[in-house]
Amino acid sequence: MHTQIVLFDGFDPLDAIAPYEVLYAGGVASEGAVSVELVSAEGPREVVSGTGGLALRATAALDPRRADLIVVPGASGRVGEHGEVPDHGVGAGEWRQDEFIPVLLGRTLTTGLPVLLKRAMDDPRTTVATVCGGSLVLAMSGLLEGRHATTHHLGLEMLDATGAHMVRARVVDDGDLVTGAGVTSGLDLALYLLEREVGPRIAHAVEELFAHERRGTVWRARGPVAATL
């Protein structure tokens, strides 16, 4: 399973690094059954995150033809009070530090990322996973209508407004789309993907190495619908 983790200007570092470390360790534990790299829509470059100017290097271009799994992180920036986030200019202008998260996410729509992600979503052989606001990148690109997904709790209403079926869960498995909620859910999402794609023994070995126990139940559209509790 070859994984590409997407970086874009203003990305949240933990959204990217948590899955990277889990999947890299899974590759070691499985003697090479999993590989992982950092990519960007533009190709190899230094990509500055939204957290204190921390930069990571994308070593290749996002290429859905090469990837079995693509992971899209969210953004790190200002949350703002209710009504404070601008309703105009989202995605306009050049990137700068300390911007509102919706602006950072919206700016990805002006890059080549949406076209590449659509190509991945259209290929049933490719699994697309997101952490935190990464699902909003897909949603704002028009790629999640009718799909079950989650995101950070502050973005759930926005996700629902795009036509996605919003689920309040830490990890949501919708087949070739797997989404994680808040920032630290990237650990749980990656461990779940290791279990699903490589096997529970590998996932357990990495979980034990990281001294991290997964939280919550992975939501899937199976079984009877629960009555209101």
Residue, then its C-alpha position, 0 to 999 in steps of 0.5 A: m500500500h503506497t500512501q501519499i500525504v498531501l501538503f498545502d500552504g497552511f496545513d496543520p502539521l499534526d494532521a500530516i505527521a501523525p498518519y505519516e509516523v503510523l504508516y511509516a512504522g507500519g511499513v517497518a513492521s510489515e517489512g515493506a508492505v506499506s510505504v509513505e511519502l509527503v507530496s504537494a499538488e505542485g510537486p517537490r517544494e518546501v510547504v509552510s504550515g499554519t503553525g508557527g511557520l513550521a515547514l515540511r518538504a514535499t518530495a514528490a507531486l501528488d499522483p493518484r495513479r501511483a497511490d493506493l491511499i491519499v491522506v488530506p490534512g486540514a489547516s491550522g490557523r485562526v478559528g474566530e468567534h461566531g460571525e467573525v470569519p469573512d464571508h467573502g474573499v475565501g480563497a483569494g489572495e496570497w497565503r499568509q500566517d494566522e489566517f482563518i482556517p476556512v480561508l486557508l481551506g478555501r485557498t486550496l480550491t485555487t490550486g491543482l488539488p481539487v482536480l487531482l483529488k477528483r481523479a483519486m475519488d473517481d478511481p475505486r482502486t484508490t482510498v482517500a482519507t482525511v484528517c480534521g478539516g481535510s474533509l472540508v477540502l473535498a466537500m468544498s471541491g464538490l466531492l462529498e455529496g451523498r457520502h458519509a464523512t466527519t470533520h472537526h466538531l467546529g466544521l460539522e455544520m459546514l460539512d453538512a451544508t455541502g451535501a455530505h452526510m455528516v456523522r459525529a464520530r471519530v473515524v468514519d469508514d465510507g468504503d474508499l473514503v475514510t475520514g477523521a474528526g479532530v486533529t489527534s484522530g489522525l493517529d486513530l485513522a491511520l491505525y484503522l487503515l493499517e488494520r483494514e488494509v494490512g491486518p490487525r497484527i501490524a496495527h496492534a504492533v504499531e499501536e503498542l509501539f506508540a503507546h496509544e490506544r485507539r478511541g471510539t468505534v469506527w462508524r460504518a453504514r452497516g447494521p440496523v439504524a440505532a434508535t434515539l437514545 
